[in-house]
Amino acid sequence: METITSIKPVLAVSISLFCTFLIIASAKKPNLREGWTFLAGIIKFGIVASMIPVILRKQEIVYNLVDILPGVGIAFRVDALGLLFALVSSSLWIVTSAYSVGYMRGLKEHSQTRYFCFFALALSATIGVAFSANLLTLYLFYEMLSFATYPLVTHHQDPEARASGRKYLLYIVGTSIGLVLPAMLICYNLTGTLEFSKQGLFAGTEPKALMVLLLFMFVFGFAKAAIMPFHSWLPAAMVAPTPVSALLHAVAVVKVGVFSIARVMTGVFGTDLLSSFDLGTVLCYVASFTIIVASLIALSQDGLKRRLAFSTIAQLSYVVLGIVLLSPKGQIGGMVHIAMHAFGKITLFFCAGAIFVATGKKNISEMVGIGKRMPVTMIAFFIGSLSVIGLPPTGGFFSKWYLVLGTLQADQMLMLIVLLTSSLLNAAYFFPIVYKAFFCTPEEAMFENKVQEAPPWCVTPLVVTAIGSIVLFFYPNVFLDLATLAIGK
């Protein structure tokens, strides 16, 4: 494949990094501070979007920053999979920034400058992961994201937030240092390189036991993917402000986890090696267990954000399942689900935050009849639910459709049953919320029939992402084309 050397990926990573200094300098001028955030977001998205024509021409953009060891360095490469992820994160950063303004100001939150500063750092790390050319670069940005999001998780600085922050770092950093770092060293010792390759790094003559060990070290080491049993950090992180939850669940942290696993599966092991050792089937069962169990737990949660958290745990494993089905349709479905789930889930979290800002309610049992007070918010919630369930007319339909086709193509009937069952469970824990919000008796209603939405800065972003979920149903081509290019079919 033809490569083009360009500094664009470095600029895309560094723009929000540079923005942190402007945010700090503008701490006493909130409007200017948020203005820098929006400007950096727009420029970042523009840089990322400008690379679409190059990648669709089946070219790649590379830039080597510095060599550390032979075959190891800090280097960037923009390919179809990385660009797909970068498009999602850079576009939704702009919307989340707008939502953050309404949420943080609406609740008069403290330390807003610190919040926006680490928010920008988190997006730099996310784009760095997306455009990494090798395991070392990916690992460094992965760790940068972990430490950049810690102050966001512990934003409230109360005992609960600090306890959740410790758990967050224990799981996220503990697993990456304890599992991913040794796995990288073993890979380098075996192959002499950490550069991603479509054929994989291994010759195929390595012992199967060693490959199985390495595989699970990577899968569980990237704990941001929240595969069970390394998942409990995610519900604990719900103590963070809702824009942070949206960032964690839709834009940055969890998507970096599944993206890293996808990159390792396709760029380190390679589809042929996984297939020859029958490792894909093993991971299918691991992902399926997480999908079903997390969906069942979500059913029992009364806290809206906790229900959304367990839903996210299940949905992340859809991406992993799609990749390890090792069928072209399944892999396309897994990659596209990164984008479709992002738009649907961020809408749901935005709605949860808007409800809290407007009413102070966090529990689903306290939201009976809320659709009459906040109709725009709850209609958006319904659209987001449709996308996560995988029903038309939302983009989530396409990723679920390709995943179903992928199970048939791989002749994995049990995985098909898992997908269909989990979609029914998705509907079971989302639709009752919407139904009780709009269709309840006057005696059951907990709110007056008076429209009183959250501030516009909170409502507008959730409307935008809800519309985006619908638009992706009619125009999914960019993400589908990038996913198709990524698997080389």
Number of C-alpha atoms within 10 A of each C-alpha: 5 8 16 13 13 16 14 19 26 20 17 25 24 19 20 29 21 15 23 23 12 18 24 15 13 17 18 11 13 15 12 15 22 22 16 20 24 19 15 23 25 16 16 29 21 15 19 24 16 12 20 18 10 16 20 15 10 16 17 19 20 22 21 15 12 10 11 9 9 9 13 19 20 18 23 27 25 28 26 26 23 22 25 26 26 28 24 22 26 26 18 24 26 20 20 24 23 21 26 27 18 23 25 19 15 16 12 10 13 12 12 18 20 16 21 24 23 21 27 25 23 29 30 28 28 26 29 29 32 29 28 28 27 25 27 20 20 25 21 15 21 27 16 18 24 19 19 20 26 20 19 28 25 22 22 17 14 11 10 14 21 18 15 24 24 16 18 27 16 13 20 27 21 15 20 24 15 12 20 25 18 16 20 19 14 14 19 17 11 13 13 15 20 23 21 20 17 17 15 20 23 16 11 16 7 10 9 15 10 10 19 15 11 19 22 15 20 22 25 22 27 29 31 34 30 26 27 19 10 17 22 19 20 28 19 20 25 20 24 23 20 24 26 24 27 28 26 26 25 29 31 31 27 23 26 29 25 27 26 25 26 23 25 21 24 26 22 24 24 21 22 15 23 22 15 11 15 13 19 19 19 12 19 22 16 17 25 23 17 23 29 20 15 25 27 19 15 26 17 11 17 14 17 21 23 22 22 24 27 25 25 28 27 29 28 27 26 29 29 29 30 31 31 26 30 26 21 22 26 30 28 28 30 30 31 32 29 28 26 29 30 28 30 32 28 29 31 28 26 29 29 25 29 29 22 17 21 17 18 11 17 18 16 18 13 16 20 21 26 28 25 19 21 25 17 20 26 23 18 24 29 21 24 33 26 24 31 30 27 24 19 16 17 28 30 32 22 25 31 28 15 22 32 23 18 27 23 18 16 16 13 15 13 13 24 17 14 18 21 14 14 23 20 13 20 23 17 16 22 22 16 12 22 20 14 19 25 19 16 15 10 11 7 11 20 16 19 12 14 10 13 15 18 22 16 13 19 29 24 19 24 30 20 14 25 27 18 19 33 22 14 22 19 13 13 20 11 15 25 18 15 25 25 20 18 22 20 11 9
